[in-house]
Amino acid sequence: MHRRTLLTGLAGGLVAAGAAPAFAGAGRHRVRHVRPGDSVQAAVDAVDGPGWTVVVHPGTYREVVSVPAGKAGLTLRGATRDPRDVVIVYDNANGTPKPDGSGTYGTAGSATFTSAAPGLTVRDLTLANDWLRADHPDITGTQAVAAYTYGDRTRFVNVRLLAHQDTLFVDTTALGAFDRQYFRHCYIEGDVDFVFGRATAVFEQCHFRALARDVDFTPKGMVFAPSTARANPHGILAVRCRITSGAEDGAYKLARPWVPSYETTAWPSLVVRETRIGPGIDAVAPYTNMREAYPWQSMRFAEHRNTGPGAAVSVPENRPQLGRAQVALHTRETYLGDWRPYA
């Protein structure tokens, strides 16, 4: 399904960015409201200290939103409990030319939503990038990010993240930083490397959905592409999640390691445990290489007690499993340490 069709049918009309938001509840309640006709970015800009909540009312807000590091402790939430009611969406890609002629946006710069703020909470809304390859055959940089997050103690609850390639970029503030991110009850869809980055990122009870693709090659894409720093013992952890697909059986890989050219010492880490994996994932060979110089077998990839047809172990050497002593090292508690966003 094309993204624009999907977004058009959601609650609320299309809202243009740029209008000054009508702020309600400012002062002692430390809450700012954004309603159709307002700008989410303007509300974020108006926050003048930690601990604010920006409540976005039902509608589709077509704009780019960036939360700088100085907005620590910010909460951005939809006004209802249904994340489909509030959609923040834009359509930049890696290869999209910038209006000022200074080049293209690049992968990180393509993001609809970016946050560098520590202690960020996002909940009960949708973040989307509806850029489509078919609409731009002249552009080869097809990464189009819905959310680019870095900063310690970032939490997403009941959030939908929609795009195609590179949907969710979980990053850190610096190469040597081990920023922690936590996602609970989130829905994340895409096709190529649609959850990627070097953060310590825990996904609990989330739904990953690999999209159908009209291409004549396989694999059609990969769910995860971690780029964990070698010094970091914790990369991406998915626990009690489910992975489904709109493509044919076996069309997708579970993961491939990303070793960036700017960080060739990276040692990607991914653990998927107690997760139901549908038939869209290649059960015989669920992992593949991004570059032959960095084979997946040399990375920190492992599974534990996964179920479903995409989790069947027919070739054991292709599906590393956690040993008994390792299981206790790969939990939300060990990954997140003294931060307990799940409590």
ZAGU-952913 format. One record per atom (N, C-alpha, C): x negated, y negated, z negated; residue in one letter. Coordinates in steps of 0.1 Angstrom, whole numbers, plus 5000, padded with zeros to 4 digits. Each point is the difference from the previous one (the first is absolute). Layout:
# ZAGU-952913
XYZA/...
END
This chain:
# ZAGU-952913
499150125000M/500949885000M/499149885000M/500349905009H/499249885000H/500349924987H/498949944995R/500149924988R/501049895000R/500149935012R/500849885000R/501550054999R/500350115006T/501450054998T/500350034986T/499050074993L/500250044986L/500249874991L/499249905002L/500149894991L/501249915003L/500550005012T/501149915003T/501250044993T/500250134997G/501250054994G/500049984985G/499049954994L/500049994986L/500849884995L/500250004987A/500949904994A/499449865002A/500849905002G/499549875001G/499649965014G/500049885004G/499749955013G/498549975001G/499549975012L/498649975002L/499749864993L/499049994992V/499749884993V/498749945005V/500049885004A/498849945005A/499149954989A/498750025001A/499149954990A/499849855001A/499649944989G/499649865000G/500949914992G/501250044998A/500949924992A/499650004985A/500149894993A/499650004986A/501050084992A/499650094991P/500950084993P/500849924989P/501250044998A/500849944989A/499750084987A/499149944992F/499650074988F/501049984989F/500450124994A/500950004989A/499350074988A/500349974988G/499550074989G/498649964997G/499549895005A/498649974997A/499949954986A/498849984995G/499849964986G/499850124991G/500850004990R/499850104989R/500250145005R/500950025010H/500350145005H/498950045010H/499249915005R/498950045009R/500550095012R/501149965006V/500650085011V/500349905011V/499650045012R/500449925012R/500750095010R/501149945005H/500950085009H/499849955014H/500050105009V/499949975015V/501350065006V/500649915008R/501350045006R/499949975015R/500950065008P/499949985015P/499949855003P/499049975009G/499749865003G/498849954993G/499650074989D/498749974993D/498850085005D/498949974995S/498750065004S/499550084987S/499750125002V/499450084989V/498649944997V/499249975010Q/498749944998Q/500149874992Q/500949925003A/500149874993A/500350034985A/500850104997A/500250034986A/498850054993A/499250085007V/498750054994V/499149884998V/499949915010D/499149894999D/500449914988D/501350004996A/500549914990A/499750064986A/499750124999V/499750074987V/498749934994V/500149964988D/498949924994D/499350064988D/500150134999G/499450074989G/500350155000G/499550074990P/500250155000P/501450034995P/500550115003G/501350054994G/501249965007G/500049945012W/501249965007W/500650125007W/501349995002T/500850095009T/500649925011T/499850055012V/500749955012V/501050105004V/501349965000V/501150095003V/500549965014V/500050105009V/500449975014V/501450065002V/500949925005H/501450045002H/500150065013H/501150085002P/500250085012P/499849925013P/499350055009G/499849945013G/498750055007G/499849965012T/498750045007T/499249875002T/498850004994Y/499249885000Y/498850035010Y/500049935011R/498950025010R/498949904997R/499050054993E/498949914996E/498950094995E/498849945000V/498850064994V/499949954985V/499850094991V/499949964986V/498650044994V/499449914994S/498750024994S/500049964985S/499650094991V/499949964986V/498549994996V/499549894997P/498649984997P/499650054987P/498750024997A/499550064987A/500549914988A/500249885002G/500449914989G/501450024995G/500850075007K/501450034996K/500150134992K/499150024990A/500050124992A/501350024993A/500350134999G/501250044992G/501349975007G/500049975013L/501249975007L/500950125003L/501349994998T/500950105004T/500949955012T/500050085011L/500849965012L/501050125001L/501349964999R/501050115000R/501349965008R/500650105005G/501349985007G/501149984989G/501049935004A/501049964990A/501050124997A/500050105009T/500850124997T/499050124998T/500650114996R/499250124998R/499750075014R/500749965010D/499850075013D/499049935008D/498850065003P/498949935008P/500449975014P/501150055005R/500449975014R/500749875001R/500449944989D/500749875000D/499149885002D/498750024997V/499049895002V/498950045008V/499849945012V/498950045009V/499149885003V/498850024997I/499049905004I/499250065012I/500049935012V/499550075012V/499349905009V/498950045007Y/499449925010Y/499450105010Y/499449955011D/499550085011D/498749975005D/499049984992N/498649985004N/499350145001N/499150015009A/499150125001A/498649964999A/499150104999N/498649985000N/499649915012N/500550045012G/499649935012G/500849885004G/500949964991T/500949885003T/499149875000T/500049925011P/499249884999P/500649904990P/499149934993K/500449904990K/500449875008K/501049934995P/500549885007P/498949905003P/499049994991D/499049905001D/498950045010D/500050115006G/499050055009G/498750054994G/500050024987S/498850044994S/499750155000S/500850075007G/499850155001G/501350074997G/499950124996T/501150084996T/500150024985T/501150054996Y/500350014985Y/499150114993Y/499750105007G/499350124994G/501050084992G/499550114995T/500950094993T/500649944987T/499149954991A/500549944988A/500949885002A/499549925010G/500849885003G/501350025006G/500350125005S/501350025006S/501150024990S/499750024987A/500950044990A/501249904999A/501250054999T/501149924996T/499949954986T/499650094991F/499949964986F/498550034995F/499449904994T/498750024995T/499949954985T/499450084992S/499849954986S/498650034995S/499449904994A/498750014993A/500249984985A/501349994995A/500249964987A/500050134990A/499249994989P/500050114991P/501450004992P/500450124996G/501350014993G/501249975008G/499950025013L/501249985009L/501050114998L/501349975000T/501150105001T/500949965011T/500250105009V/501049985011V/501050114999V/501349975000R/501050104999R/501349965007R/500750115004D/501449995005D/500149915013D/499150025009L/500149935013L/499250075010L/500149955013T/499350065011T/499049915006T/498850055003L/498949935006L/499850075014L/500149935011A/499950065013A/499249925010A/499450075009N/499349945012N/500650075012N/500849925007D/500850065012D/499349985013D/498749985000W/499249995013W/500050145006W/500350015013L/500150125007L/499050015012L/499350115001R/499050025011R/500749985013R/501250065002A/500750005013A/500249855005A/500249914991D/500249865003D/498849935004D/498850054997H/498749935002H/499050105006H/500250055012P/499050095006P/498649945003P/499949875000D/498749945002D/499249994987D/500650034989I/499249994987I/499550144996I/498750014998T/499550134996T/499850014984T/500049894993G/499950014986G/501450014994G/500450134999T/501450024997T/500350024985T/499149984992Q/500250014985Q/501049884997Q/501050034992A/501049894997A/500550034986A/499449934990V/500250044986V/501249934994V/500750084992A/501249954993A/499549934987A/499150074992A/499649954987A/498550024999A/499349904996Y/498550014998Y/499849954985Y/499750094991T/499949974986T/498650034995T/499549904992Y/498850024993Y/500149924987Y/499350044990G/500249944987G/500450114990G/499450004988D/500350114990D/501449994995D/500650114996R/501350014994R/501149955009R/500050055012T/501049975010T/501150114999T/501249974999R/501150104998R/501149975010R/500450115007F/501249995009F/501050114995F/501249964998V/501150084996V/501249995009V/500550115006N/501250005008N/499949905011N/498950015007V/499749915012V/499950085013V/500649955010R/499850065013R/498949935008R/499150085006L/498949945008L/500150065014L/500349925010L/500350045013L/499149945010L/499350095008A/499249955012A/499750135008A/499049995008H/499550115008H/498650044996H/499049935006Q/498650034996Q/499549914989Q/499450074990D/499549924988D/501149934992D/501050074997T/501149934992T/499649944987T/499350084992L/499649964986L/498550004999L/499449894997F/498649994998F/499749974986F/499550114993V/499749994985V/498549974999V/499749884996D/498649965001D/499549964986D/498849954999T/499549954987T/499449865003T/499849934989T/499549865001T/498649995005T/499250114998A/498650005004A/499650155002A/498950025007L/499550135002L/499850084987L/499549934990G/499750064988G/501150014989G/501249955004A/501149994991A/500950125002A/500550054989F/500950125000F/501449964996F/500649915008D/501349954997D/501150115000D/500949994991R/501150114998R/501349955006R/500750095007Q/501349975005Q/500950124998Q/501349974997Y/500950104996Y/501349985008Y/500550115006F/501250005009F/501050114994F/501249964997R/501050094995R/501349985008R/500650125004H/501350005006H/499949915013H/499050005007C/499849925012C/500250085013C/500449945011Y/500250065012Y/499049945010Y/499150085006I/499049945009I/500050085013I/500249935011E/500050065013E/499049945010E/499650095009G/499049955010G/499650125009G/498949975008D/499550115008D/498550034998D/499249905003V/498550024999V/499449944987V/499450094992D/499349954988D/500949904992D/501250044997F/500949904995F/500049984985F/499150074993V/499649964986V/498550015000V/499349894998F/498650015002F/499349894991F/498750024997G/499249914992G/499250064989G/499349914992R/499150054990R/500449984986R/501349964998A/500449984986A/500250134993A/500149994987T/500550114992T/501549995000T/500650085008A/501549985002A/500750134997A/501049994991V/500850114996V/501449985005V/500550115007F/501450005006F/500750114992F/501149964993E/500850094993E/501450005005E/500550125003Q/501450025005Q/500349905011Q/499149995010C/500249925012C/500350095012C/500549945010H/500450075012H/499249945012H/499150095006F/499349955011F/500650065013F/500349925010R/500750045011R/499249975013R/499650115007A/499249995013A/501049985011A/499949905008L/500949965010L/499950095013L/501050015007A/499950065014A/499249915009A/499250065009R/499349925009R/500150065014R/500249915010D/500250045014D/498650015007D/499250094995V/498750025006V/499850145003V/499050035009D/499950145005D/498750074994D/499649954988F/498850064994F/500350024985F/499250094994T/500150034986T/498650004995T/499849974987P/501049954991P/500549865004P/501349984997K/500649885003K/499649894990K/499550044988G/499549914990G/499750074987G/499649924990M/499650054987M/500749924989M/500450064989V/500649934989V/499049924993V/498950064995F/499149934991F/498649985007F/499349894997A/498749985004A/499249924989A/499650084990P/499349934989P/498649965003P/499549904994S/498649955002S/499349974987S/500350094990T/499549984986T/498549984999T/499649904992A/498649984997A/499450124994A/498750035003R/499450124995R/499950004984R/499949884994A/499849994986A/501450024993A/501149995007N/501350014994N/500450154999N/500350054988P/500450144999P/501550025004P/500749895002H/501450015003H/500449925013H/500650085009G/500549935012G/501550005001G/500650065010I/501450005001I/500650134994I/501049994992L/500750114994L/501550005003L/500550105006A/501450025002A/500550114992A/501049974991V/500550114990V/501550005000V/500650115002R/501450025000R/500749925010R/499449995012C/500549935011C/500650095011C/500549955011R/500450085011R/499549935013R/499750095010I/499549955013I/500950065010I/500649925008T/500950055011T/499649945013T/500650045011S/499649955013S/501250005009S/500049905009G/501050005011G/499450065013G/498850055000A/499350065011A/500250155000A/499550075010E/500150145001E/499150064989E/500250134998D/499250074989D/498550005004D/499249974990G/498650015001G/499449885007G/500749905003A/499549895009A/499149904992A/500150004987Y/499249914992Y/499050074991Y/498949934997K/499050044990K/500449944987K/499650064989L/500249944987L/499149894998L/498750015004A/499049894997A/498850025009A/499349895001R/498649995005R/499249904992R/498750024998P/499249914993P/499749885008P/500049884993W/499649885007W/498749954993W/498950005007V/498849954996V/499749875008V/500349884994P/499949885008P/498549975004P/499949935011S/498649965005S/499449914990S/500749924992Y/499549914990Y/499750074987Y/500450134999E/499850074987E/499750155003E/498950025006T/499750145005T/499750104988T/499949954988T/499850094989T/501350044994T/501149965005A/501350044995A/500150154999A/500850054990W/500250154999W/501550024997W/500850005010P/501450004999P/500650114991P/501049964992S/500650094990S/501550005002S/500650125001L/501450025001L/500450134993L/501049994990V/500650114994V/501550005002V/500550105005V/501550015002V/500450124991V/500949984991R/500450114991R/501550004997R/500550124997E/501550014997E/500949935010E/499650005012T/500749925011T/500650105010T/501249975004R/500650085011R/499649945013R/499450085009I/499549965013I/500850075011I/500649925008G/500950065010G/499350055012G/500750065010P/499350075011P/499449915010P/500249864999G/499349915008G/498550004999G/499550044988I/498650014998I/499450135004I/498949995007D/499350125005D/499550084988D/500650124997A/499750084988A/498650075002A/499750045012V/498850085003V/498849914998V/500049885005A/498949915000A/500549864996A/500349974988P/500649874996P/499149885000P/498750035001Y/499049884999Y/499250005013Y/499649885004T/499249985012T/499049894997T/499149985009N/498949904999N/500449875007N/499649894994M/500149875008M/498849985009M/498850044994R/498850005008R/499250134996R/499450065010E/499450134998E/498849994990E/499449884999A/498949984991A/500450014985A/501349994998Y/500550014986Y/501250114999Y/499650135000P/501050105001P/500850014987P/501350035002W/500950004988W/499550104990W/499450115004Q/499550104990Q/499049954990Q/499449895003S/499049944991S/500649904991S/501349985001M/500749904992M/500750064988M/500649924992R/500750044988R/501550025002R/500350105008F/501450035003F/500450134993F/501249994993A/500550124993A/501550004998A/500650114998E/501450024998E/500350084987E/501250004995H/500350084989H/501550034999H/500450125001R/501450044999R/501049925008R/499649985013N/501049945009N/500950115006N/501249955004T/501050105006T/500449955013T/500850085007G/500649975013G/499250065011G/500650005012P/499350075011P/498649935004P/499949874998G/498849935003G/498950024990G/500350074989A/499050034989A/499550145001A/500550095009A/499750145000A/498550015002A/499350094993V/498650025001V/499750135008V/499749985012S/499750125009S/498650015003S/499349894999V/498549995002V/499449934988V/499750084989P/499649934988P/498949905001P/499050025009E/498949905001E/500549875005E/501250005006N/500549875006N/500949934989N/500250064989R/500949944990R/499350014986R/499049924997P/499450004987P/501049984988P/499950094990Q/501049994989Q/499249964987Q/500649934991L/499449964988L/499850134991L/498850014995G/499750104990G/500749984987G/500150104991R/500649984988R/499449894991R/498749985000A/499449904992A/500249865007A/500349995013Q/500249875006Q/501449944999Q/500950094997V/501449955000V/500249884991V/499550014988A/500249904989A/499249875004A/499250005010L/499249885004L/500849925010L/501050065005H/500849935011H/501449984996H/500249914991T/501449964995T/500149855000T/501249954999R/500249865000R/499349944988R/499950074988E/499349954988E/498549985003E/499450105006T/498649995002T/499649905010T/500949985010Y/499749905011Y/500249864995Y/501049984992L/500449864996L/499449964986L/499550094993G/499349974987G/500949934990G/499549884995D/500849934990D/501249925005D/500250015013W/501249935006W/501150105002W/501149984994R/501150105000R/501349945006R/500049985013P/501249945007P/501250095000P/499850134998Y/501050105000Y/500750014986Y/499549944990A/500650014987A/501349944999A/
END
